[in-house]
Amino acid sequence: MLEFLRIRTGIVLSAVLGLAACSAPEIDGPTCTGLVRDFVPAKSVVGRSSAPNVDATADLFARVFEGQAAQRADLDRDGRGIPVEILAMTTGGQYGAFSSGVLTGWTENGRPDFNVVTGASAGALITPLAFAGSAFDARLKSNTRINLNDVLSLQIVPPIPLASSVFSTKKLKRLVESEIDEPLLDRIAKRADPGQSGQEVNSVVVGAVNLKTGRFDIMDIGQYLATTPDDFATKEDCVSEAVLASSAIPVLFPPRKINGDLYADAGVRQHVFLEGLAKGQQTATQRTGQQFDVRVTLLVNGDLVVAEKDPGPGILALAGRNFQLVTDQGFRESIDRTLRVVKQNPSWTFKALVAPELPALNCKNPEPLFDKCITGALFEAGKNMTSSQPIPWLTAAELERKINEIYGS
């Protein structure tokens, strides 16, 4: 869920109204040929449902399944089909530290190498590390024990009509780039296409909202790195911009420009995007004749409870509270859609973990957006869950029951 929901919206935006400068900053960005998946017809979907076009992910999943069938048919040892491991991580701002802890602790309990890793917003920031494997676990701690001023700075901007954001994310980009080095990118490229043949086998994917078209665009980091002739500096910039685009919270963070288009936080449209998984599986089975053992893991990075709160007077406070409620509804609907897909495919193995609610973290007077107590507690909570035996996984029915207890069925 957009961590925008937890800040004192009126205070921050009111402060910005008092700042001044001469002109709005120009937003630059790299050209990353092949990064954005060209699945959706090039027409505007502004105003339509936030649900992604199923075809936008179905083709990607089909190619992964087909690649597995071509190279791993011998792994169908129990008659269930070729195992395909899928990891999906939701939005959540600083709650991404929970997924970092889950992955770290899970290594001690035999974490699998995922064939597909998807992430949105907070989840997107750690998708490259999750996909690369446990050898990069030490880097998962980079988003823990951090405060607001470790990753963001309030910038001097033009008056509101010309400003692109409240905060500068230069510190956050430096943090992201410090983890995206050549060994990491090489590992991702080799896992995405071990034979470097152009035949997709695995993939790490993030989503972001194209502000021009309104589309929820898919950025396939794995295939981009496996096939691009770009030099390392361009690859580093493109991967950094992809994950930053997915987490560019509107108003607070500046949008990112990739291939000439501006992108914003995935959570504006979608928090989990697995709708195309079943169609991709069916397509691959028709083409290859192989069956697949689909194993889906969902990590919910977010405080599911919207606390009762008097928004107070003033248009900014009221706008902030309304935005909180709208995005919370989108978060729930996205998880509901995912659970419907899982229930329609009973042969899949599904498991999930949900981050602790904010009061359970025992953090007094936390900083807005990022707080070292919250991120530290979330990391430890996730690590403790998956380093224990047995891991307290939730089934689809248990996750649905938990959500209904919070929201009401």
Secondary structure as GFF3:
##gff-version 3
##sequence-region A 1 409
A	DSSP	three_ten_helix	3	6	.	.	.	ID=ss1
A	DSSP	alpha_helix	9	17	.	.	.	ID=ss2
A	DSSP	alpha_helix	54	72	.	.	.	ID=ss3
A	DSSP	three_ten_helix	73	75	.	.	.	ID=ss4
A	DSSP	beta_strand	82	89	.	.	.	ID=ss5
A	DSSP	three_ten_helix	93	95	.	.	.	ID=ss6
A	DSSP	alpha_helix	96	107	.	.	.	ID=ss7
A	DSSP	beta_strand	116	120	.	.	.	ID=ss8
A	DSSP	alpha_helix	122	132	.	.	.	ID=ss9
A	DSSP	three_ten_helix	134	143	.	.	.	ID=ss10
A	DSSP	alpha_helix	148	151	.	.	.	ID=ss11
A	DSSP	beta_strand	153	154	.	.	.	ID=ss12
A	DSSP	beta_strand	167	168	.	.	.	ID=ss13
A	DSSP	alpha_helix	170	179	.	.	.	ID=ss14
A	DSSP	alpha_helix	182	192	.	.	.	ID=ss15
A	DSSP	beta_strand	203	210	.	.	.	ID=ss16
A	DSSP	beta_strand	216	220	.	.	.	ID=ss17
A	DSSP	alpha_helix	221	227	.	.	.	ID=ss18
A	DSSP	alpha_helix	232	246	.	.	.	ID=ss19
A	DSSP	beta_strand	256	258	.	.	.	ID=ss20
A	DSSP	beta_strand	261	264	.	.	.	ID=ss21
A	DSSP	three_ten_helix	266	268	.	.	.	ID=ss22
A	DSSP	alpha_helix	277	288	.	.	.	ID=ss23
A	DSSP	beta_strand	292	300	.	.	.	ID=ss24
A	DSSP	alpha_helix	315	343	.	.	.	ID=ss25
A	DSSP	beta_strand	349	354	.	.	.	ID=ss26
A	DSSP	three_ten_helix	358	361	.	.	.	ID=ss27
A	DSSP	alpha_helix	372	387	.	.	.	ID=ss28
A	DSSP	alpha_helix	396	407	.	.	.	ID=ss29
###
